[in-house]
């Protein structure tokens, strides 16, 4: 079964690039033609790139690592959050804070602060505060939730990062490269594909096109998780095997009938 079909890519407008005057020459190998001053992306190459990206994401998640979805432009915000939540992964869809990967220790402090503020709301702490103090805390919480809510439970750096619009998310790309985190990204005709480990040539401005790419990554994550579950059943960990052996050896045999021991 195909990861995506040519029909779905065409219907979503994935093949429409930017105006010719805005192109990046490094995207030349992914461009099929020019129509009315617009570059048309070669969807045959897009499909090949999607298969490679799907395999990479699936491999990372089957190894038990996480995926970070990134897309802060308006067209991507909803799809990024929806698909990341559907597959139980993390996302940034409001604003990329500098140092989110390269200075993750500091970001974790902000995440702990967010959790503390959430706890204050439900444990009765607000009853002992003034209206002004409560208002200040709620504003701080709303700001942290807006920027960091999608990575609230992220305890370590992701195994791979998926980006919509590498032009807008240039800081995220730079940080991922510096930290050695593989990047899967949609690259439009105005982008540099050489900065990306798994570039997917396509339209990064149309909502339907963005939704197709986010859905693809989400399905890759779910496939990787299923593969991990199957492998854990077929090859149980040493801890589980040791526990089974311990349970077997500590079972009181004196309570069994002598004939039952050999059944």
N, C-alpha and C positions, 0 to 999 in steps of 0.2 A: 504493500500500500504506500502511495506517494505521501511524502511529508506535507506538501502543498501541491495543488494542481495549477497548470498554466491558466486555466479558466478563472480560478479564484484570484490569481495575480492580476490578470487583465481587468476583471470586474472591479477590483479595488484600486486600479490606477497606479499600480506599483511601477509600471514602465515609464511614467512621466518624470523626467528630470527637471533641472532648472533651465533658465534661459542660457543660450549658448555663451553669452558674454560673461556669465558667472561661473563657468566650468573650471574644474581643476584638471590640468593636463594628465595628471597621474590616474585619472579615471577613464582615460581613452579606451583601454582594453574592454571596459564594461559597456561602452556606448555603441548602440546598434545603428542609429541614424539621427538625422536632424529633421524636425518637422515644424514649420512656422516659427522658427527661432527658438525652438525647445529641443533639448536633447532627449532621445528615446533610449531607454536602458534595455540592454539585451537580456530578456527574461530567461533564456536558456542558461546563461551564466548565473543568473540569480537563483535558479532552481538548484544548480550544482552547489552554490555557496550555502544555500539553506540546508542542504543535506549535511554538509560539513559542519555547520554550526549546530545543527540538531544533534549530531553524533558527539560533538565536543561537550555540549551541555548535559547530555544523557550520561556520558562517561563520568563527568565531575559529580553529578548527583548520585550516581550508582556507587561512588566511592565515599558517600556520606558527607560531601561538602555542600555548601550553600551557594545560591545564585543571587546576585544583587541586580535588580531591575532599575534602570535609571532613565528618566525622561521628564524634564521639567517644563517643556513647551506645552502650551495649552492643548494642542491636538493630541498629545501623548499622555497627559496626566491621568485621565480616567482609565484608559486601557492598561497603563502600567500598574496602577493600584489594583484594578480588578483581576488581572491575570496573575500578578504576584501573590495576591491573597488566595486565589483559587488553588495554586499549587503549594501554598504554605512557605513562600520565600519572602525575601526582604525587598523593599523598594524606596527610592527617593523620587518624588514627583512634584516637589514644590521649589526647592532651591538646593543646589549643591554647595555645602559649606566647605570652605578650603580646609584641607587636612583631614577630611573624612576617612581617608585610607592611610595617608602618610602619618597622621597624628591621631590614630584611633584611640589611644589611651585617654586623651583629653575628651574625645567624643563620648567615650564610655562614662566619664564623669557626668556629662550632660544627660545621658540616658538614665543614670542612677538618680539624678536630680528630678527628672521627669516622673520616674516611678515613685519617688518620695512625695511629690506634690499630689499625685493620684491617690496615694494612700491617705494623705492628709484630708482629702475630700470625704473619705468614707469612714475614717476611724474617729470622727468627732472632734478633731483638732480645731476646725473652723468655729466651733461653739465658744472657744476662748479667745477668738480674734475679733478685731473691729471690722466694720464693713470695708474700710479703706485697705486694711491688710489683706482681707479676703479677695478684694478686687485686684490688688497687685499680684497675688499668688495665681489667680485665675488667668490673668493676662500672660504671666510668665509661662504657665502650663500650656496655654493655647499656642503660644509662639513655639515652644519646644515640640509640641505635638504636631504642629504644621510642618516643621522642618525634619523632625526625627522620628515621627510616629511609625513610619514604615520600617525602621530598623531597631525598634524598641527592644526586641528580643535577640538581636544579633550580638553574640558574645565574642566572635572572632572574625577576622577578615574573610570575605567570601572566596570560594574556590574559583569563581568565574564571574565576570560582570557583563551585563547586557545593556547596551546603550542605544537610545534613539536620538539621532542628530549629533554626530561627533563634533560638529562645528560649534554648537551651543554648549555642549558638555566637554569642551576642550580641557578644562581643569581635571575632570573625572578621568579622561583618557590619560593625561600626563601622570596623575597619581597612580593609576592602575599599572601603567608601564614601569613606573619607578619601583613599585612594590612587587613586580613580577607576576601580577594577576592577569590571566588570559582575558582578552576582550572579544566579545561578539558584538558587532554593531552594524546598524543600517547605515550605509554610506551613499549619500546622494551625489549628484554629478559635481557638486561644489566642495566635496570632501576629499581628504587624503587617505586612501585605503591602505597605504604602507604603514600607518601607525597602528593598524588593527590586526589582531591575530586571525580573526575569522570575519572578514568584511562581507556584508550582504548588500550588493548593489540594489538600490531601490528608492522609491519616493518616501521621504521621511516627513512630509508635510501634510499629506492627506490622512484624515482620521481613519478611514477604512483600511488604508495600506498599513498604518501603524498597528491597527488591531490584528491584522493578519500575522505580522511579525511577532507581536506579543503572545498571541495564541500559540504560535509554533514553538516558542521558547517554553511556554507553560506546559505544553504536551510533552516536550523533551524532558522537563523536570519530572513530571508524573511517571513517564516511562522509566527514567533512571531510578526513581524511588521504588517502583514495582520490581525492577531488576534486583535492587539491593535486598528487598524482602525475600525474593525467590532464592537468592544466593545464600542468605542467612539461614533459610530452612534447609537447603541442601547441604550446606557446610556450617554447622553450628560452631560457635566460638569455643575456644579452649575452656573458658570460664563455665559455660553451660555443660560441657562434657564432664569437667571436674565435679560439678554439682551433682550430675546424674550418678557418677561413680561413687561419690560420698553417700548419697541417699541409698544407693544399692548396698553398700557395705555396712551401713548403720542400721539396716532393717533387722529387727529381732527375728531370728530364724526359729527360736525355741517355741514361738507361738504357732508355728506351722506344723501340720501333720507330716510325718516323715515321708509319706508318699507324695505330698504336694510339692516337696522341694525339688522333685525331678520332673514335674509336669511342665 
